[in-house]
Amino acid sequence: MKIINNGIEPSKKGSYLKIETYNDSISKELSKLYKESLGLLGEDPEREGLRDTPMRVAKAMQYLTHGYNTDPAQVLKSAMFKEEYRQMVLVKDIELYSLCEHHMLPFFGKAHVAYIPNGYITGLSKIARVVEAFARRLQVQERLTTQIRDCINDTLSPLGVAVVIEAQHMCMQMRGVQKQNSVTTTSAFTGAFLRTATREEFIHLIGIKLH
């Protein structure tokens, strides 16, 4: 049995509780559009396997784009602490999943984010949450990279920020040129990371395994 209360749907799946958050009215409107799309593609949206697909996709799309409902700057501010540490803070191999705004196909990979504090640090998990907040929107990798950089730079006012993203794009692998092994790398730097030595230290650290 499913109980819907203010757009929150808890459901028992085996031994764990799954909670999905979505807007009921948006789900209904999107569901109508996806049902129509199935028909336009030549499918029968009333057959058993597809009967519930429009609503499932409507909910999935809300989850995949839930970053629009998150203010990344507030995420950082929620855990800002005064600290005199002025060396590099690096969080690497942050998994990210996003949707390309050109074809609405997935791209996925890893983000490596570093900053050099200037009086304030933030919780390490908040860096990953900033990546998530921007990734869960319709994106291009280039803009995603600079949005992460600018958010950290503008909110923490550090001595420098560095962001590198490595990702695979389904729009290149499933369609079009169909190059399955291609990886796209983007980077963005501010402040101290514009200096060659600091930037090289960052690149070195994201390329090695210390554990």
N, C-alpha and C positions, 0 to 999 in steps of 0.2 A: 504494500500500500504506500502511495506517495502523498505527502501532505505539502501543499504549496501555501506558504505564508509570506506575504510581502515580497514575492519574487525569490524566496529562498526555498529550495527543494531538497530536503534531506531524504536519503534513501539507503536502505540497508543492502550492502553488497558483500555477501559472505560474512567475514568476520570484522569488517571495518565500516565506518560510517562515512559515506560520500555526501558532500554538501556542494551543490551547484548554485551559484548566484546569477540571476539573469532578470531582465525586465520582461514581464509577462506580455505587455502590449507590443513591445518591439518583437518579441518572439513570434507572436501571432502574425504580425505584418510581414516579417521576413519569411515565415513559413509559407504564406500565400505566394510570395514571389518565387521561392525555390520550387514550389509545386508547379507553377507555370513554366519555369525553366526546364524542368524534367520533361514536360510535354513537348516543349519546343525542340528539345534534343532528340525526340523520337521515342521516348520512353513512356510507359504507362504508369503514372504516379499512383494509381489505385491498386496496383498489384501488391501482393503481400510483402515482398522484400523492400518496397519503396514507400509503403503507406505512411510510415512514421519518419521517413528520411527528411522531409522538409523541416519538421520541427527539430529533429536532432541537429541538422546543419545550422539552423537559426540559433540554437543555443551554443553550438560549437564556435560559430563566428563571433558571438558576443564574448566568449572566453578568449579567443585568439586575438581580440582587439581590446581587451579590458584595460590596456595601458592608457587609453584616453581618460579613464576615470581616476588616474593617479597623478599627483603632482610630485615629480621627482625631487624638486627642491625641498619640499616639505619632508620627504623621506629622509634626506640628509640632515635637515634641521632637527628632526625628531631625536637624533642621537649625536649632537655636536658637543664636544668636550674641549675645554682649554687644556692644551698640552704643549710643552716647549720642544717636543721632538721635531727635528728638522732634517730627517733623512727620508729616503724614498719609502713609500708605503705601496706595495704592489699586490693586487689581487688578480691572479691570472687563471686562465682556463675556465672562465665563467661561461657556462653553456647558454646559448641564446637560440631562440626560435622566433621567426618573424614571417610576415607575409609581404612579398614584393608588391608594391602598389601598381605596377604595370600590368601584371597578369593575375594577381592575387594567388600566386603559387608560393609555397614555403621557401625560405632560405634559412639555413641553420649553421651553427658553428660555435666559435669561442671568442670571447672578448678578454683582452688583457688590459687592465686599467691601473695606472699608478698616479700618485700625486705626492708632492713634497709639502708637508704642512707648514703653515705660517701662523702659528698660535692656536689653531684649532684642528682637531681630528674628528673623524666620524666613525660610527660603528662599521666594522668590516662588512657585515651583511648588508648594510645600506648601499654599498657600492654595487653589489650584485642586484639589489632591488632597483636601483636606478637603471641599470642595463635592462632589466626585465620591463620596467615601466615604458621605456622608449621602444623596446623591441616588439611589445605587444600592441603594435599599431601598424597600419599600412605604411611601409617604409621603403627606402632605398638604403643600401649599406653605407653609402657615402654620408648621407644625412644623419643616419643613426650614429655613426662614429663621432661627428662633430657635436651632436646634441648631448651625448654623454660627456664629452670633454667640456662643453660650455656650461652645462649644469653644475658640474663639480667646481669648475673655475669660478663661476659667478657666485655660488653659494658658500664655498669654504674660503675663497680668496687665498689659495695656496701659492707657494713659490713657483709651482708648475704642475701641469697635468699631461699625462700621456695616455693615449688610447690606441690599441691596435685590435682590429677585428679580422678574423679569418673565417670565411663562410663558403658553403656550397649552395648554389642556386638551382632550384628545380626548373626554373624557366629556361636554364641553359642545358639541363640534363634530361628533362622529359620531353621538351619540345624544341623548336628552332634548331640551333646548331647541334644539340644533343652530344655535348662533350661531358661524359660522366665523371671524369677525374679532375675537372677544373676546380680550382679554389681561388677565391677573390680575397685579396688582402687590402685593407684600408687603414690609414693611420692619421692621427691628429695630435698636435703638441702645442703647449703654451709654455711661456716662462722659461724656467731652468732647462726644460727638455728641448728647447731650441738650441742649446749648446751641444756640440758634438759629443763630448765626453759623457754627459749625463744621459743623452739619448742612446748612446752605444751601451752604457751599463744596463739600461732598461731592456734593450733588444737582447742583450746577452742573457739577462735573467729570465726572460720569457721563453728563451730557447733551451734552457737546461732544466734537468730534473734534480732537485735537491733532496728527494725522499724516495 
